[in-house]
Amino acid sequence: MSRLVLATGVAVLFIGGSAFAADGPLPPPNAKKLSEIIAKVEQRNDFRYVEEVDWDSGAYTVTYYTTDKAKVEITYDPVTAEPK
């Protein structure tokens, strides 16, 4: 009986979790792939690693660190893949 309850709970989490992911604004249909934007960031001078990518207010904000440990945040237009 407890296995049935556990299995049901896990199923509800998986099914319900995907519904929560779709809530909120999405990038426009003509948006560039996020991988293209990250590739641009990785080509910047003194790039070391990406810490975080956020989608907010219709743009991607990429936070990354440079080789001298400076924290950089750049907001990119999703359609042009250019910094705002």
PDB file with one MODEL, atoms N, CA, C and O in Angstrom:
MODEL        1
ATOM      1  N   MET A   1       0.823  -1.199   0.000  1.00  0.00           N
ATOM      2  CA  MET A   1       0.000   0.000   0.000  1.00  0.00           C
ATOM      3  C   MET A   1       0.864   1.259   0.000  1.00  0.00           C
ATOM      4  O   MET A   1       0.588   2.207  -0.735  1.00  0.00           O
ATOM      5  N   SER A   2       1.920   1.265   0.834  1.00  0.00           N
ATOM      6  CA  SER A   2       2.765   2.460   0.884  1.00  0.00           C
ATOM      7  C   SER A   2       3.503   2.677  -0.436  1.00  0.00           C
ATOM      8  O   SER A   2       3.781   3.819  -0.804  1.00  0.00           O
ATOM      9  N   ARG A   3       3.826   1.590  -1.158  1.00  0.00           N
ATOM     10  CA  ARG A   3       4.473   1.733  -2.468  1.00  0.00           C
ATOM     11  C   ARG A   3       3.529   2.383  -3.469  1.00  0.00           C
ATOM     12  O   ARG A   3       3.958   3.180  -4.303  1.00  0.00           O
ATOM     13  N   LEU A   4       2.271   2.054  -3.390  1.00  0.00           N
ATOM     14  CA  LEU A   4       1.284   2.648  -4.281  1.00  0.00           C
ATOM     15  C   LEU A   4       1.164   4.147  -4.013  1.00  0.00           C
ATOM     16  O   LEU A   4       1.104   4.947  -4.947  1.00  0.00           O
ATOM     17  N   VAL A   5       1.130   4.519  -2.752  1.00  0.00           N
ATOM     18  CA  VAL A   5       1.033   5.929  -2.379  1.00  0.00           C
ATOM     19  C   VAL A   5       2.279   6.673  -2.843  1.00  0.00           C
ATOM     20  O   VAL A   5       2.175   7.780  -3.370  1.00  0.00           O
ATOM     21  N   LEU A   6       3.448   6.082  -2.655  1.00  0.00           N
ATOM     22  CA  LEU A   6       4.706   6.691  -3.074  1.00  0.00           C
ATOM     23  C   LEU A   6       4.744   6.859  -4.594  1.00  0.00           C
ATOM     24  O   LEU A   6       5.114   7.921  -5.095  1.00  0.00           O
ATOM     25  N   ALA A   7       4.364   5.817  -5.320  1.00  0.00           N
ATOM     26  CA  ALA A   7       4.359   5.879  -6.781  1.00  0.00           C
ATOM     27  C   ALA A   7       3.391   6.944  -7.283  1.00  0.00           C
ATOM     28  O   ALA A   7       3.703   7.663  -8.233  1.00  0.00           O
ATOM     29  N   THR A   8       2.247   7.050  -6.670  1.00  0.00           N
ATOM     30  CA  THR A   8       1.259   8.056  -7.060  1.00  0.00           C
ATOM     31  C   THR A   8       1.805   9.456  -6.802  1.00  0.00           C
ATOM     32  O   THR A   8       1.646  10.352  -7.631  1.00  0.00           O
ATOM     33  N   GLY A   9       2.446   9.643  -5.654  1.00  0.00           N
ATOM     34  CA  GLY A   9       3.028  10.942  -5.324  1.00  0.00           C
ATOM     35  C   GLY A   9       4.110  11.355  -6.304  1.00  0.00           C
ATOM     36  O   GLY A   9       4.166  12.513  -6.717  1.00  0.00           O
ATOM     37  N   VAL A  10       4.957  10.432  -6.674  1.00  0.00           N
ATOM     38  CA  VAL A  10       6.016  10.719  -7.639  1.00  0.00           C
ATOM     39  C   VAL A  10       5.417  11.073  -8.998  1.00  0.00           C
ATOM     40  O   VAL A  10       5.876  12.007  -9.654  1.00  0.00           O
ATOM     41  N   ALA A  11       4.408  10.340  -9.416  1.00  0.00           N
ATOM     42  CA  ALA A  11       3.752  10.614 -10.697  1.00  0.00           C
ATOM     43  C   ALA A  11       3.131  12.005 -10.710  1.00  0.00           C
ATOM     44  O   ALA A  11       3.234  12.721 -11.706  1.00  0.00           O
ATOM     45  N   VAL A  12       2.495  12.387  -9.622  1.00  0.00           N
ATOM     46  CA  VAL A  12       1.879  13.714  -9.530  1.00  0.00           C
ATOM     47  C   VAL A  12       2.945  14.798  -9.618  1.00  0.00           C
ATOM     48  O   VAL A  12       2.726  15.820 -10.269  1.00  0.00           O
ATOM     49  N   LEU A  13       4.096  14.598  -8.977  1.00  0.00           N
ATOM     50  CA  LEU A  13       5.180  15.583  -9.040  1.00  0.00           C
ATOM     51  C   LEU A  13       5.698  15.752 -10.460  1.00  0.00           C
ATOM     52  O   LEU A  13       5.926  16.876 -10.907  1.00  0.00           O
ATOM     53  N   PHE A  14       5.888  14.642 -11.175  1.00  0.00           N
ATOM     54  CA  PHE A  14       6.385  14.731 -12.540  1.00  0.00           C
ATOM     55  C   PHE A  14       5.380  15.409 -13.455  1.00  0.00           C
ATOM     56  O   PHE A  14       5.754  16.268 -14.254  1.00  0.00           O
ATOM     57  N   ILE A  15       4.141  15.046 -13.352  1.00  0.00           N
ATOM     58  CA  ILE A  15       3.107  15.620 -14.209  1.00  0.00           C
ATOM     59  C   ILE A  15       2.872  17.082 -13.846  1.00  0.00           C
ATOM     60  O   ILE A  15       2.781  17.931 -14.733  1.00  0.00           O
ATOM     61  N   GLY A  16       2.776  17.377 -12.582  1.00  0.00           N
ATOM     62  CA  GLY A  16       2.534  18.742 -12.131  1.00  0.00           C
ATOM     63  C   GLY A  16       3.733  19.636 -12.348  1.00  0.00           C
ATOM     64  O   GLY A  16       3.563  20.829 -12.600  1.00  0.00           O
ATOM     65  N   GLY A  17       4.933  19.108 -12.261  1.00  0.00           N
ATOM     66  CA  GLY A  17       6.140  19.908 -12.420  1.00  0.00           C
ATOM     67  C   GLY A  17       6.262  20.510 -13.791  1.00  0.00           C
ATOM     68  O   GLY A  17       6.716  21.646 -13.924  1.00  0.00           O
ATOM     69  N   SER A  18       5.871  19.782 -14.822  1.00  0.00           N
ATOM     70  CA  SER A  18       5.958  20.313 -16.178  1.00  0.00           C
ATOM     71  C   SER A  18       4.954  21.438 -16.390  1.00  0.00           C
ATOM     72  O   SER A  18       5.210  22.345 -17.182  1.00  0.00           O
ATOM     73  N   ALA A  19       3.845  21.399 -15.717  1.00  0.00           N
ATOM     74  CA  ALA A  19       2.856  22.468 -15.841  1.00  0.00           C
ATOM     75  C   ALA A  19       3.385  23.762 -15.240  1.00  0.00           C
ATOM     76  O   ALA A  19       3.106  24.836 -15.773  1.00  0.00           O
ATOM     77  N   PHE A  20       4.132  23.695 -14.157  1.00  0.00           N
ATOM     78  CA  PHE A  20       4.690  24.890 -13.535  1.00  0.00           C
ATOM     79  C   PHE A  20       5.760  25.518 -14.415  1.00  0.00           C
ATOM     80  O   PHE A  20       5.914  26.739 -14.413  1.00  0.00           O
ATOM     81  N   ALA A  21       6.486  24.729 -15.151  1.00  0.00           N
ATOM     82  CA  ALA A  21       7.559  25.243 -15.993  1.00  0.00           C
ATOM     83  C   ALA A  21       7.026  26.141 -17.099  1.00  0.00           C
ATOM     84  O   ALA A  21       7.733  27.052 -17.532  1.00  0.00           O
ATOM     85  N   ALA A  22       5.822  25.919 -17.564  1.00  0.00           N
ATOM     86  CA  ALA A  22       5.259  26.703 -18.661  1.00  0.00           C
ATOM     87  C   ALA A  22       4.628  28.005 -18.183  1.00  0.00           C
ATOM     88  O   ALA A  22       4.265  28.841 -19.011  1.00  0.00           O
ATOM     89  N   ASP A  23       4.489  28.199 -16.892  1.00  0.00           N
ATOM     90  CA  ASP A  23       3.911  29.434 -16.371  1.00  0.00           C
ATOM     91  C   ASP A  23       4.881  30.587 -16.613  1.00  0.00           C
ATOM     92  O   ASP A  23       6.093  30.427 -16.472  1.00  0.00           O
ATOM     93  N   GLY A  24       4.353  31.720 -16.969  1.00  0.00           N
ATOM     94  CA  GLY A  24       5.187  32.898 -17.160  1.00  0.00           C
ATOM     95  C   GLY A  24       5.532  33.117 -18.626  1.00  0.00           C
ATOM     96  O   GLY A  24       5.250  32.278 -19.481  1.00  0.00           O
ATOM     97  N   PRO A  25       6.150  34.264 -18.895  1.00  0.00           N
ATOM     98  CA  PRO A  25       6.466  34.610 -20.280  1.00  0.00           C
ATOM     99  C   PRO A  25       7.553  33.706 -20.867  1.00  0.00           C
ATOM    100  O   PRO A  25       8.477  33.289 -20.169  1.00  0.00           O
ATOM    101  N   LEU A  26       7.422  33.416 -22.148  1.00  0.00           N
ATOM    102  CA  LEU A  26       8.386  32.606 -22.862  1.00  0.00           C
ATOM    103  C   LEU A  26       9.096  33.472 -23.896  1.00  0.00           C
ATOM    104  O   LEU A  26       8.570  34.517 -24.277  1.00  0.00           O
ATOM    105  N   PRO A  27      10.268  33.068 -24.357  1.00  0.00           N
ATOM    106  CA  PRO A  27      10.917  33.811 -25.439  1.00  0.00           C
ATOM    107  C   PRO A  27      10.031  33.802 -26.685  1.00  0.00           C
ATOM    108  O   PRO A  27       9.267  32.859 -26.887  1.00  0.00           O
ATOM    109  N   PRO A  28      10.121  34.832 -27.516  1.00  0.00           N
ATOM    110  CA  PRO A  28       9.292  34.875 -28.720  1.00  0.00           C
ATOM    111  C   PRO A  28       9.666  33.752 -29.684  1.00  0.00           C
ATOM    112  O   PRO A  28      10.772  33.217 -29.611  1.00  0.00           O
ATOM    113  N   PRO A  29       8.754  33.391 -30.587  1.00  0.00           N
ATOM    114  CA  PRO A  29       9.016  32.290 -31.523  1.00  0.00           C
ATOM    115  C   PRO A  29      10.233  32.518 -32.419  1.00  0.00           C
ATOM    116  O   PRO A  29      10.873  31.558 -32.845  1.00  0.00           O
ATOM    117  N   ASN A  30      10.557  33.785 -32.708  1.00  0.00           N
ATOM    118  CA  ASN A  30      11.698  34.094 -33.576  1.00  0.00           C
ATOM    119  C   ASN A  30      12.987  34.348 -32.797  1.00  0.00           C
ATOM    120  O   ASN A  30      13.945  34.897 -33.342  1.00  0.00           O
ATOM    121  N   ALA A  31      13.013  33.949 -31.518  1.00  0.00           N
ATOM    122  CA  ALA A  31      14.198  34.154 -30.681  1.00  0.00           C
ATOM    123  C   ALA A  31      15.343  33.255 -31.131  1.00  0.00           C
ATOM    124  O   ALA A  31      15.132  32.150 -31.630  1.00  0.00           O
ATOM    125  N   LYS A  32      16.556  33.754 -30.943  1.00  0.00           N
ATOM    126  CA  LYS A  32      17.754  32.944 -31.202  1.00  0.00           C
ATOM    127  C   LYS A  32      17.823  31.859 -30.142  1.00  0.00           C
ATOM    128  O   LYS A  32      17.234  31.991 -29.070  1.00  0.00           O
ATOM    129  N   LYS A  33      18.540  30.794 -30.441  1.00  0.00           N
ATOM    130  CA  LYS A  33      18.740  29.740 -29.456  1.00  0.00           C
ATOM    131  C   LYS A  33      19.612  30.272 -28.324  1.00  0.00           C
ATOM    132  O   LYS A  33      20.543  31.044 -28.549  1.00  0.00           O
ATOM    133  N   LEU A  34      19.299  29.851 -27.123  1.00  0.00           N
ATOM    134  CA  LEU A  34      20.094  30.262 -25.970  1.00  0.00           C
ATOM    135  C   LEU A  34      21.548  29.837 -26.150  1.00  0.00           C
ATOM    136  O   LEU A  34      22.454  30.552 -25.722  1.00  0.00           O
ATOM    137  N   SER A  35      21.784  28.698 -26.770  1.00  0.00           N
ATOM    138  CA  SER A  35      23.157  28.231 -26.991  1.00  0.00           C
ATOM    139  C   SER A  35      23.952  29.209 -27.858  1.00  0.00           C
ATOM    140  O   SER A  35      25.164  29.340 -27.681  1.00  0.00           O
ATOM    141  N   GLU A  36      23.284  29.903 -28.800  1.00  0.00           N
ATOM    142  CA  GLU A  36      23.956  30.918 -29.619  1.00  0.00           C
ATOM    143  C   GLU A  36      24.390  32.105 -28.767  1.00  0.00           C
ATOM    144  O   GLU A  36      25.479  32.649 -28.949  1.00  0.00           O
ATOM    145  N   ILE A  37      23.529  32.496 -27.839  1.00  0.00           N
ATOM    146  CA  ILE A  37      23.854  33.622 -26.968  1.00  0.00           C
ATOM    147  C   ILE A  37      25.004  33.246 -26.040  1.00  0.00           C
ATOM    148  O   ILE A  37      25.930  34.034 -25.849  1.00  0.00           O
ATOM    149  N   ILE A  38      24.953  32.064 -25.472  1.00  0.00           N
ATOM    150  CA  ILE A  38      26.034  31.613 -24.584  1.00  0.00           C
ATOM    151  C   ILE A  38      27.348  31.523 -25.364  1.00  0.00           C
ATOM    152  O   ILE A  38      28.403  31.856 -24.824  1.00  0.00           O
ATOM    153  N   ALA A  39      27.302  31.083 -26.615  1.00  0.00           N
ATOM    154  CA  ALA A  39      28.521  31.006 -27.434  1.00  0.00           C
ATOM    155  C   ALA A  39      29.139  32.389 -27.613  1.00  0.00           C
ATOM    156  O   ALA A  39      30.362  32.527 -27.609  1.00  0.00           O
ATOM    157  N   LYS A  40      28.295  33.423 -27.769  1.00  0.00           N
ATOM    158  CA  LYS A  40      28.808  34.795 -27.859  1.00  0.00           C
ATOM    159  C   LYS A  40      29.497  35.211 -26.569  1.00  0.00           C
ATOM    160  O   LYS A  40      30.555  35.840 -26.588  1.00  0.00           O
ATOM    161  N   VAL A  41      28.883  34.852 -25.455  1.00  0.00           N
ATOM    162  CA  VAL A  41      29.470  35.202 -24.154  1.00  0.00           C
ATOM    163  C   VAL A  41      30.824  34.516 -24.002  1.00  0.00           C
ATOM    164  O   VAL A  41      31.785  35.136 -23.548  1.00  0.00           O
ATOM    165  N   GLU A  42      30.903  33.257 -24.374  1.00  0.00           N
ATOM    166  CA  GLU A  42      32.140  32.486 -24.225  1.00  0.00           C
ATOM    167  C   GLU A  42      33.271  33.037 -25.092  1.00  0.00           C
ATOM    168  O   GLU A  42      34.438  32.764 -24.809  1.00  0.00           O
ATOM    169  N   GLN A  43      32.963  33.798 -26.130  1.00  0.00           N
ATOM    170  CA  GLN A  43      33.973  34.374 -27.005  1.00  0.00           C
ATOM    171  C   GLN A  43      34.481  35.730 -26.518  1.00  0.00           C
ATOM    172  O   GLN A  43      35.406  36.285 -27.111  1.00  0.00           O
ATOM    173  N   ARG A  44      33.899  36.268 -25.458  1.00  0.00           N
ATOM    174  CA  ARG A  44      34.317  37.576 -24.936  1.00  0.00           C
ATOM    175  C   ARG A  44      35.717  37.479 -24.338  1.00  0.00           C
ATOM    176  O   ARG A  44      36.123  36.425 -23.848  1.00  0.00           O
ATOM    177  N   ASN A  45      36.450  38.593 -24.385  1.00  0.00           N
ATOM    178  CA  ASN A  45      37.800  38.634 -23.817  1.00  0.00           C
ATOM    179  C   ASN A  45      37.784  38.271 -22.346  1.00  0.00           C
ATOM    180  O   ASN A  45      36.895  38.688 -21.604  1.00  0.00           O
ATOM    181  N   ASP A  46      38.758  37.503 -21.933  1.00  0.00           N
ATOM    182  CA  ASP A  46      38.961  37.112 -20.533  1.00  0.00           C
ATOM    183  C   ASP A  46      37.822  36.299 -19.932  1.00  0.00           C
ATOM    184  O   ASP A  46      37.718  36.199 -18.709  1.00  0.00           O
ATOM    185  N   PHE A  47      36.959  35.709 -20.777  1.00  0.00           N
ATOM    186  CA  PHE A  47      35.875  34.868 -20.271  1.00  0.00           C
ATOM    187  C   PHE A  47      36.451  33.670 -19.531  1.00  0.00           C
ATOM    188  O   PHE A  47      37.433  33.067 -19.963  1.00  0.00           O
ATOM    189  N   ARG A  48      35.807  33.329 -18.379  1.00  0.00           N
ATOM    190  CA  ARG A  48      36.210  32.123 -17.643  1.00  0.00           C
ATOM    191  C   ARG A  48      35.084  31.112 -17.572  1.00  0.00           C
ATOM    192  O   ARG A  48      35.245  29.983 -18.035  1.00  0.00           O
ATOM    193  N   TYR A  49      33.912  31.498 -16.986  1.00  0.00           N
ATOM    194  CA  TYR A  49      32.778  30.572 -16.909  1.00  0.00           C
ATOM    195  C   TYR A  49      31.473  31.325 -16.682  1.00  0.00           C
ATOM    196  O   TYR A  49      31.458  32.430 -16.139  1.00  0.00           O
ATOM    197  N   VAL A  50      30.363  30.689 -17.117  1.00  0.00           N
ATOM    198  CA  VAL A  50      29.021  31.231 -16.904  1.00  0.00           C
ATOM    199  C   VAL A  50      28.531  30.762 -15.545  1.00  0.00           C
ATOM    200  O   VAL A  50      28.591  29.576 -15.220  1.00  0.00           O
ATOM    201  N   GLU A  51      28.051  31.701 -14.766  1.00  0.00           N
ATOM    202  CA  GLU A  51      27.498  31.335 -13.456  1.00  0.00           C
ATOM    203  C   GLU A  51      25.993  31.115 -13.524  1.00  0.00           C
ATOM    204  O   GLU A  51      25.473  30.184 -12.909  1.00  0.00           O
ATOM    205  N   GLU A  52      25.285  31.972 -14.275  1.00  0.00           N
ATOM    206  CA  GLU A  52      23.827  31.909 -14.248  1.00  0.00           C
ATOM    207  C   GLU A  52      23.244  32.556 -15.499  1.00  0.00           C
ATOM    208  O   GLU A  52      23.825  33.485 -16.060  1.00  0.00           O
ATOM    209  N   VAL A  53      22.093  32.055 -15.925  1.00  0.00           N
ATOM    210  CA  VAL A  53      21.327  32.657 -17.015  1.00  0.00           C
ATOM    211  C   VAL A  53      19.897  32.810 -16.524  1.00  0.00           C
ATOM    212  O   VAL A  53      19.290  31.848 -16.055  1.00  0.00           O
ATOM    213  N   ASP A  54      19.360  34.018 -16.633  1.00  0.00           N
ATOM    214  CA  ASP A  54      17.981  34.293 -16.214  1.00  0.00           C
ATOM    215  C   ASP A  54      17.178  34.797 -17.407  1.00  0.00           C
ATOM    216  O   ASP A  54      17.713  35.461 -18.294  1.00  0.00           O
ATOM    217  N   TRP A  55      15.896  34.476 -17.417  1.00  0.00           N
ATOM    218  CA  TRP A  55      14.954  35.027 -18.385  1.00  0.00           C
ATOM    219  C   TRP A  55      14.004  35.907 -17.610  1.00  0.00           C
ATOM    220  O   TRP A  55      13.263  35.421 -16.755  1.00  0.00           O
ATOM    221  N   ASP A  56      14.014  37.224 -17.901  1.00  0.00           N
ATOM    222  CA  ASP A  56      13.165  38.148 -17.158  1.00  0.00           C
ATOM    223  C   ASP A  56      12.921  39.381 -18.026  1.00  0.00           C
ATOM    224  O   ASP A  56      13.823  39.847 -18.723  1.00  0.00           O
ATOM    225  N   SER A  57      11.719  39.895 -17.981  1.00  0.00           N
ATOM    226  CA  SER A  57      11.347  41.115 -18.705  1.00  0.00           C
ATOM    227  C   SER A  57      11.681  41.048 -20.186  1.00  0.00           C
ATOM    228  O   SER A  57      12.084  42.048 -20.779  1.00  0.00           O
ATOM    229  N   GLY A  58      11.518  39.879 -20.786  1.00  0.00           N
ATOM    230  CA  GLY A  58      11.710  39.751 -22.217  1.00  0.00           C
ATOM    231  C   GLY A  58      13.151  39.715 -22.685  1.00  0.00           C
ATOM    232  O   GLY A  58      13.427  39.988 -23.854  1.00  0.00           O
ATOM    233  N   ALA A  59      14.078  39.383 -21.793  1.00  0.00           N
ATOM    234  CA  ALA A  59      15.492  39.335 -22.170  1.00  0.00           C
ATOM    235  C   ALA A  59      16.221  38.295 -21.332  1.00  0.00           C
ATOM    236  O   ALA A  59      15.782  37.930 -20.241  1.00  0.00           O
ATOM    237  N   TYR A  60      17.351  37.825 -21.869  1.00  0.00           N
ATOM    238  CA  TYR A  60      18.230  36.932 -21.114  1.00  0.00           C
ATOM    239  C   TYR A  60      19.277  37.770 -20.404  1.00  0.00           C
ATOM    240  O   TYR A  60      19.891  38.648 -21.010  1.00  0.00           O
ATOM    241  N   THR A  61      19.483  37.502 -19.119  1.00  0.00           N
ATOM    242  CA  THR A  61      20.589  38.111 -18.387  1.00  0.00           C
ATOM    243  C   THR A  61      21.578  37.013 -18.078  1.00  0.00           C
ATOM    244  O   THR A  61      21.258  36.042 -17.392  1.00  0.00           O
ATOM    245  N   VAL A  62      22.799  37.178 -18.597  1.00  0.00           N
ATOM    246  CA  VAL A  62      23.857  36.191 -18.417  1.00  0.00           C
ATOM    247  C   VAL A  62      24.861  36.754 -17.422  1.00  0.00           C
ATOM    248  O   VAL A  62      25.378  37.857 -17.598  1.00  0.00           O
ATOM    249  N   THR A  63      25.129  35.987 -16.381  1.00  0.00           N
ATOM    250  CA  THR A  63      26.135  36.362 -15.399  1.00  0.00           C
ATOM    251  C   THR A  63      27.322  35.427 -15.575  1.00  0.00           C
ATOM    252  O   THR A  63      27.181  34.204 -15.532  1.00  0.00           O
ATOM    253  N   TYR A  64      28.497  36.026 -15.773  1.00  0.00           N
ATOM    254  CA  TYR A  64      29.687  35.216 -15.947  1.00  0.00           C
ATOM    255  C   TYR A  64      30.870  35.852 -15.223  1.00  0.00           C
ATOM    256  O   TYR A  64      30.798  36.997 -14.777  1.00  0.00           O
ATOM    257  N   TYR A  65      31.947  35.100 -15.116  1.00  0.00           N
ATOM    258  CA  TYR A  65      33.171  35.580 -14.474  1.00  0.00           C
ATOM    259  C   TYR A  65      34.300  35.597 -15.482  1.00  0.00           C
ATOM    260  O   TYR A  65      34.349  34.779 -16.400  1.00  0.00           O
ATOM    261  N   THR A  66      35.214  36.548 -15.296  1.00  0.00           N
ATOM    262  CA  THR A  66      36.386  36.660 -16.153  1.00  0.00           C
ATOM    263  C   THR A  66      37.578  35.971 -15.492  1.00  0.00           C
ATOM    264  O   THR A  66      37.505  35.534 -14.344  1.00  0.00           O
ATOM    265  N   THR A  67      38.667  35.885 -16.235  1.00  0.00           N
ATOM    266  CA  THR A  67      39.867  35.228 -15.715  1.00  0.00           C
ATOM    267  C   THR A  67      40.446  35.957 -14.503  1.00  0.00           C
ATOM    268  O   THR A  67      41.141  35.342 -13.694  1.00  0.00           O
ATOM    269  N   ASP A  68      40.172  37.256 -14.363  1.00  0.00           N
ATOM    270  CA  ASP A  68      40.646  37.986 -13.182  1.00  0.00           C
ATOM    271  C   ASP A  68      39.584  38.043 -12.073  1.00  0.00           C
ATOM    272  O   ASP A  68      39.657  38.884 -11.177  1.00  0.00           O
ATOM    273  N   LYS A  69      38.598  37.139 -12.145  1.00  0.00           N
ATOM    274  CA  LYS A  69      37.564  36.933 -11.127  1.00  0.00           C
ATOM    275  C   LYS A  69      36.538  38.064 -11.029  1.00  0.00           C
ATOM    276  O   LYS A  69      35.859  38.199 -10.011  1.00  0.00           O
ATOM    277  N   ALA A  70      36.422  38.877 -12.086  1.00  0.00           N
ATOM    278  CA  ALA A  70      35.411  39.933 -12.102  1.00  0.00           C
ATOM    279  C   ALA A  70      34.071  39.328 -12.510  1.00  0.00           C
ATOM    280  O   ALA A  70      34.006  38.500 -13.418  1.00  0.00           O
ATOM    281  N   LYS A  71      33.011  39.747 -11.836  1.00  0.00           N
ATOM    282  CA  LYS A  71      31.656  39.298 -12.143  1.00  0.00           C
ATOM    283  C   LYS A  71      31.048  40.257 -13.164  1.00  0.00           C
ATOM    284  O   LYS A  71      31.077  41.473 -12.974  1.00  0.00           O
ATOM    285  N   VAL A  72      30.494  39.704 -14.252  1.00  0.00           N
ATOM    286  CA  VAL A  72      29.915  40.508 -15.332  1.00  0.00           C
ATOM    287  C   VAL A  72      28.491  40.038 -15.583  1.00  0.00           C
ATOM    288  O   VAL A  72      28.232  38.837 -15.660  1.00  0.00           O
ATOM    289  N   GLU A  73      27.560  40.994 -15.712  1.00  0.00           N
ATOM    290  CA  GLU A  73      26.175  40.696 -16.070  1.00  0.00           C
ATOM    291  C   GLU A  73      25.844  41.446 -17.349  1.00  0.00           C
ATOM    292  O   GLU A  73      26.026  42.661 -17.434  1.00  0.00           O
ATOM    293  N   ILE A  74      25.358  40.717 -18.337  1.00  0.00           N
ATOM    294  CA  ILE A  74      24.972  41.330 -19.605  1.00  0.00           C
ATOM    295  C   ILE A  74      23.570  40.867 -19.949  1.00  0.00           C
ATOM    296  O   ILE A  74      23.250  39.686 -19.818  1.00  0.00           O
ATOM    297  N   THR A  75      22.729  41.803 -20.392  1.00  0.00           N
ATOM    298  CA  THR A  75      21.367  41.494 -20.812  1.00  0.00           C
ATOM    299  C   THR A  75      21.337  41.435 -22.332  1.00  0.00           C
ATOM    300  O   THR A  75      21.789  42.357 -23.011  1.00  0.00           O
ATOM    301  N   TYR A  76      20.795  40.333 -22.860  1.00  0.00           N
ATOM    302  CA  TYR A  76      20.744  40.107 -24.307  1.00  0.00           C
ATOM    303  C   TYR A  76      19.324  40.116 -24.816  1.00  0.00           C
ATOM    304  O   TYR A  76      18.422  39.568 -24.182  1.00  0.00           O
ATOM    305  N   ASP A  77      19.127  40.741 -25.966  1.00  0.00           N
ATOM    306  CA  ASP A  77      17.855  40.694 -26.670  1.00  0.00           C
ATOM    307  C   ASP A  77      17.691  39.283 -27.240  1.00  0.00           C
ATOM    308  O   ASP A  77      18.606  38.796 -27.906  1.00  0.00           O
ATOM    309  N   PRO A  78      16.566  38.611 -27.006  1.00  0.00           N
ATOM    310  CA  PRO A  78      16.420  37.233 -27.459  1.00  0.00           C
ATOM    311  C   PRO A  78      16.298  37.085 -28.980  1.00  0.00           C
ATOM    312  O   PRO A  78      16.616  36.023 -29.515  1.00  0.00           O
ATOM    313  N   VAL A  79      15.854  38.110 -29.675  1.00  0.00           N
ATOM    314  CA  VAL A  79      15.649  38.024 -31.124  1.00  0.00           C
ATOM    315  C   VAL A  79      16.952  38.325 -31.876  1.00  0.00           C
ATOM    316  O   VAL A  79      17.291  37.620 -32.827  1.00  0.00           O
ATOM    317  N   THR A  80      17.677  39.357 -31.464  1.00  0.00           N
ATOM    318  CA  THR A  80      18.892  39.741 -32.169  1.00  0.00           C
ATOM    319  C   THR A  80      20.139  39.086 -31.589  1.00  0.00           C
ATOM    320  O   THR A  80      21.179  39.046 -32.247  1.00  0.00           O
ATOM    321  N   ALA A  81      20.047  38.577 -30.373  1.00  0.00           N
ATOM    322  CA  ALA A  81      21.187  37.998 -29.644  1.00  0.00           C
ATOM    323  C   ALA A  81      22.286  39.031 -29.413  1.00  0.00           C
ATOM    324  O   ALA A  81      23.459  38.681 -29.283  1.00  0.00           O
ATOM    325  N   GLU A  82      21.900  40.300 -29.363  1.00  0.00           N
ATOM    326  CA  GLU A  82      22.844  41.388 -29.105  1.00  0.00           C
ATOM    327  C   GLU A  82      22.594  41.962 -27.718  1.00  0.00           C
ATOM    328  O   GLU A  82      21.462  41.940 -27.233  1.00  0.00           O
ATOM    329  N   PRO A  83      23.649  42.481 -27.068  1.00  0.00           N
ATOM    330  CA  PRO A  83      23.455  43.098 -25.752  1.00  0.00           C
ATOM    331  C   PRO A  83      22.491  44.273 -25.838  1.00  0.00           C
ATOM    332  O   PRO A  83      22.470  44.999 -26.831  1.00  0.00           O
ATOM    333  N   LYS A  84      21.703  44.451 -24.799  1.00  0.00           N
ATOM    334  CA  LYS A  84      20.764  45.595 -24.745  1.00  0.00           C
ATOM    335  C   LYS A  84      21.450  46.794 -24.152  1.00  0.00           C
ATOM    336  O   LYS A  84      20.836  47.853 -24.019  1.00  0.00           O
TER     337      LYS A  84
ENDMDL
END
